[in-house]
Amino acid sequence: MIQLSKQTAISLLVAGTFFMENLDGTVITTAVPSMAESFGVESVALGIGVSAYLLALGFFIPLSGWLAERLGARRIFSLAILIFTLSSWCCGMTDHLWSFVGLRVLQGFGGAMMVPVGRLVVLRQTPKDQLITTIATLTWPALVAPVIGPVIGGFITSHWTWRWIFYLNLPLGLMAFAAALWLIPSDRKASDVPFDWRGFWLTGLALIGLMGSAEWLGHAHDLRLTPMLPGLLGAGLLWVGIRHLRHSAHPLVSLAALKYPTFRVTVFGGSCYRLAVGAVPFLLPLLFQVGFGMSAVRSGTLLMAVFAGNLLIKPATTPLLRRYGFRTVMLANGFTNCLGLLLCAFFTVNTPYWMLVSVLFLGGITRSIQFTAYNTIAFADVPPDEMSGANTLFSTFLQLFMGLGAAFGAISVRLLSVVLPATAGHEGLEMRGAFVVLAITSLIGLYDTFKLPQQVGEHVTKAAKA
């Protein structure tokens, strides 16, 4: 076992790369007009740059586990950092839309390898009694980046140029690359497991279909059948892919971890939760700016309350889980999260500023606790020899449902705009109604947690208490 100080350093390194990857998914949203002007295209054309990155992540994540087993996690993780960093720098250098899109796909490939393999590196070296603290460190990038990404992108674009959004990854990425080579021990294995080409194409194309359809629906002006067709095709391919993975002798993504209830609760109930909270960074600015007529600056300031809640509760998350256990904390916190989402539905243009901040701060707290709990308990019962497959499956579901979040929010708003036409004195009614949908979705996700035994995950916390 490596020294605790080195283990902590590796966890922080991996968390830093997670932050880079998550940030690059949202940071360019506020820079789109400036980028479109540089490329000589309409702003709407830049949407493909955001989508290409997210779709590449979904397509290549299932490949990460096989590569890590075949070539070694240290080698793949280091190479992924380098690919991500250099493609990011090239994104800042380009002057053409389609070269930018191609580079974003390459950057997405690097991110698809970097995040799952980085998590695998940490999980392999973390004893069960230190799992909560370690996962808490790895969780904050996914919470923070979607909230502050647009704010950072807007600040950089306003004070320098949009190209610095990508240039800043160069020194950070090169330092991370050097640190990975220095900190992570070599672990190359002589694995001769054949590559599952059928599983690769079935899962990859299924994820592209589902995420692509969600992106299309999220940006469409009305709900039509055409944007749903890729999603229906993706769902069909996913069904065929799951059947293949269950019966293949050497599946690209192992489904073996689904036999553990603690892993299943993260995949099924956790996916409902991620779908709901993934929509919040999309819905809140929409409500504040379109529904209430706030400026982008004031809306961004309010969103920082979520960021503050995420950070301030982080030191208390581990003690809470150790004292009260996973099931109790996840249920109590999950219901509190549902309440926070429902309170957002009662926001109006006249709601006092302090009340808005308080509710959003509460939302940041509950998101942080629940993400840490789900991400920890997922691997609580998984043995070391099944960790790679479990990690790849976990990463695939995580990316899919977090990616679907914004589209889920947009679709909810569109449907409610038909059912609840806006009336005088009810600004943003359909957007506020969407928060009710999110609360119900999050509540459904708690059903799996309710079925868990009271002492679930006790072996993860018992040694830590002692």
N, C-alpha and C positions, 0 to 999 in steps of 0.2 A: 504494500500500500504506500502511496506517495505521501510526503509530508503534508500536513494540513495547510501550511502556508502556500505550498505549491499548488495544492488542490484548489484553494481559494483563488489563486492567480489565474489558473486555467478557467475556472468558472467565470471570473470577471472578463477574461479575454473572450470567451464564447458569448457572454452577454453583450459585450461591445459589438461583436460582429452581428449578433441578432438585431441590435439597434440599427446598425447600418442598413441591413436588409429590409427591416420593417419601415424605416424612414424613407427609403427610396421608393416605396410603393405609393406614398402620399405627398411627398415634399414638392413635387412639380405641379400639383394641382393649381396653386395660386400663381405659378410662373407661366401658365399656359399662354396667356395673351402675348407676353414678351417673347416667348419661344416661337410662337406662330409668326410674329413679325420678322424674326431672324430668318425663319425658313421660307418666308414668303407664301404662307398658306393661311387658310381660315383657322380660327381657334379650335373649332370643332374637330378639325383633322388631327389635332394633337391627342385626342382621346385614345387613338390607337397606340400611342407611346405608353400610356398608363396600362392599357389592356394587354399589350404585348408582354410587358414585364410580368404581370400577374398570371397570365396564361402560361408563360414559360416556367414560372415557379410550379404551377400545378402539374404541368406535363412531365417535368424532369424529377420531381421529388421521389416518385416510386423507384427511380434508378439509384438513388443515393445509397440505400442499404447494401445492394449487391456490389457496388463499386468499393464501398468501405470494407466489405468482407474480402473482396478479391485483391485489392491493392493496399489496404490498410487505412484506418481512419485518419491517422496523422497526415499521411500523404495526400489523401483526397481533401481533407479540411484545409490544408495549407494551399493546395492548388486552387481550390474554390475561392479562397480569399484573394489570391492573385488574379484570377479571371474576373472576379467581381470588381476589383479595384481598377484594373487596367481598362476594362470595358466602360467603367464609370468615367474615367478620365477621357476616353475617346468620345463618350457622349457629349462632354463639354466642348470638344474640339470640332464636332461635325457642324456643317452648315446645310445639310439636306435632310428632309423628313425621313425618307426611307432608309438612309444609312443610320439615322438615329433609331428608327424602329428595330433594325437588325441588331444594333448594339444593345438595345434594351432587352432583346431576346437573349443575347449572350450574357448580359448582366443577370437576367433571370435564371439562366442555367447555373451561373456561379452561386447565386443565392440559394437555389434549390439544393445544391450540394453542401453549401456552407452551414445552413441552419440545422438540418437533420443530423449531419455527421458531427457537427460541433456538439449537439446535445448528446449524441452517442458517446463521444469522447468523455464527457463529464459523467454520464450515467455509469459507464464502466468503472470509473475510478472513485465513485461515491458510495460509502457504506450506507446501509439502509437507515441507520440512526441519524445520519447527516443529510438525508434526502430532502427534508422539508426546507432547511436553510438554503441548500444548493438550488433547488427548484425556484425558491423565492427570488434568488439572484437572477435566474434565467428568465423569469416571467416579466420583469418590469419593462423590457424593450417592447414587447407586444402591446403593453398597456399604454406606454408613454408616446411611442412614435406616431400612431395615428392621430393623436390629439395635438401634438406640437409640430408635426410635419408641415401642415399648411402654413402655420405661423412662421416657422423658420424659412420656408420657401418664399413667403411674401417679404420677409425682412431682407433676405439676401438679394432678391430681385429688385427691391426698392433702393437699396443702398449700394449695390455693386452691379452684377449682371447675373442672369440665370445660370450662366456657365459655371459659376462658383459653387452652385449646388452640387455639381459633379466633381469639380476640382478638389473640393475639401475632402473627398473620400480618398484621394491619392496618399497624402501623408498618413492618414489614419489607417488605411488598408495596408500600406507597406510596413508600418509598425506592428500591426496585427500579424502579418505574414512572418516577420522576423520572430515575434514572440511565440507563434505557434511552433516554429522549427526548434526554438530553444526550450520551451516548456513541456511540450507533449512528447512522451516517449514513443519510440518506434514500435509499431505493432503489426507489421506486415505479416499476413498469413499466406500459407501456400494453399489457398482455397481453389478447388477445381470445380466448383458448382457451375453447371452450364447456365448461360444467360437465357432467361425466359422471354423470348421475343414476342410471343403471343400475349403474354401478360403485360409486357411493356406497352404494346400498341393499344390493347384493350383499355387498360387503366389510364394511359396518357390521353388518348382521344376522348375517353369518357369525361375526364376532368376538364379538358378543353371545351367540350360541348356544354357541360353544366355551367362552368364559369363564364364562358363566352356568351351563352344565352342570358345569364344573369346580368352581365355587363350591358348587353344590348337592350334588355328590358329596362334596366335602370336609367338608360339615356334616351329611350324612345319617347316620343311625344304622346303616344297613346298605347293602350294595350291591344296588340294584334297577335294573330297566330304566328306570323313569320318569325319574330324573335324567339318564340318558344320552340321552334323546330329543332335547333341545335341541342337544346336542353333535353327534349324528348329522345333524340338520338343518343345523347350522352347517357341518359338514364338507362336506355336499352343496352348500350355497350357496357355500362357498369354492372348490370345484372349478369350479362354473359361473362364479364371479367371475373366477377366474384365466384361464379360457378367454376371457372377455369382455375382460379387460385385455390379453391377448396380441394380440387382433385389432382392438381399438378404435383408431380414428385419433387420438383424444385421450383416453387412459385417465386416470382419476382418479389412479391410482398406476402409475407407469411401472415395468415389469419389465426395462428395458434393462440395468440395472447387473448383472443376474445373469450376463451374458456374461463378467464379470471373475472369474477364480478367487478372487482375494482377497476379493471381496464375497461370493461363494457360500459360502466357508468360514465366514464370519461368520453367514450366514443359516441354513445347515444344521448344520454342526458346532457353531457357537456357540449355536444354539437348544437342542441337547442339553445343552450345558454350563449354560446359563441355567436350563433346566428342573431340573437337578440341584441347583445351588446355590440356586435360588429356594425349594427345599423345606427347606433347612437352618434358616432362622430359625423355621420352623414345627415341625420335628422335634426340635430341641435342647431347647426349653422343655418339650415334651411328654415327652421321655425323662427329663429331670431332675426334673420336678414330678410327673408321673403314674407313670412307671416307677420312679424312685428315691425319691420322696417328699420331694424338696427343697422349701424355701420359695421363693416367687416372688422374694424378694430375693436369695437365694443363686444361683438360676438366672440372674437378670438380671446378677449380678456376673460369672458365668462367661462369659456372652455378650459382655461387654465385652472379653474377650480377643480375640474376632474383630475387634472394632472397633479394638483396639490394633494388631493385625497389619495391618489395612487401612491405617492411617495411617502406621505406622513404615516400611513398605516403599515407600511412595509416592515418596520422593526417589530411591530406587535403581532404580525401574522403568525410567525413561528410559535411564540408563546401561547397564542390562542389555540392553535391546533394541538399543541402538546398538552394543554390543560384540559380542554373539553372534548378532544377527539374529532375525527374527520366528519362523522355523520352529523353530530350536533351542530358543529360550526357551519357545515355546508347547508343544512336545512335552515337554520336561523338566519344566516347571511343571505341565502337564496331568497327567502321570503322578504327580507329587508330590501334586497335588490328589486324585487317585483314592486314593492311599495314605492321605491324611488322612481321607477319608470312610470307608475300610475300618477305620481305627483306631477311629473312633467306634462301629463295630459291636461292638468289644471292651470298651467301657465297662461297668463294673458299679457297683453301689452302693458297693463297697469300693475303687474306683479312687482312688489318691491325688489330692488336689486339684491338686498341681503338675503331674501328668500330664495331667489334664483341661485345665488352662490351656494347657499346652504344645501339645497337639494342636489346640485351638481357635485358638491364636495362629498356628500353622502354616497352618491353614485360611484365616485372614484374610489372610495373606501371599499364598497362591496365588490366592485370589479376586481380589485387587487386581491382581496381575500379569496374570492371564489376561483379566480384563475390559478392562484398558487395551490389551492386545495385540489382542484381537478388535475392539474399537471403533476402533482406529487403522487396522489393516490393511483394514478394511471400505472406507475411503475413499481408500486409498493410490493406486489406479489409476483412480479415477472422475474424469473430466474436469469442469471447472467447469460446462459447460452441461448435464450430467446429474446434478449434485449434488443438486438439489431432489428429483427423483424417487427417487434412491438413498436420500436421507435419510428420506423418508416411508416407503419400504418397510422400511428398517432400523428405524425407530421402531415400525412396526406389529408386526414380528416380535419386537422387544425387549419391548414391552408385553404381547404375547400370551403369550410363554413365561415371562416373569417372573411374570405373573399366574397362570399354570397351575402354578407351582412348588409352592405350598402344597397345592393340591388333589392334585397328583401324589404328594406325601409322604403325605397323608391316605389316598389310595387304596391306596398301597403298604402302609401299616400295616394297613388293613382286610383286604386280601387275605392278608397274612402272618398275621394273627390267626386266620384260618381254617386255614391250612396249619400254622402253628406255635403251637398253643395254649399259653398261659402255664403254666409249671410252677414248683414251688417251687425257689427258688435261681436262677431265670432271669428276674428282674424286667425288664420292658420288652423281652422277647425280640423281639416283632414290630416294635417301634420301632427296635431295633438292627439287625434284619434289613433294615429299610427303607434304612439307610445303605449296605448292600451293593448294593441296587437303584440307589441314586444313583451309587455308584462305577462300576457297569457302564454306566449311561447316560452319565456323563461320559466314560468310556473310549471308547464308541462315537463320541462327538463328535470324538475326535482323529483319526479315520480320514481326514477331509478334510484336516486339517493335515498328516498324514503324506505325502499326495500332492503337496503344494506343493513347488516347486523350492527348493533350499537358499538361493539368493540372493533369494528373494521379498521385496519391500519394501525392497530395498537403496537405491533412489533416495530413500526417505524418510529413511534414516539416514546416507547418504553425506555429504551437505552438512553435516549436523549434526556429524559427526565432524571434518570439516575446520575 
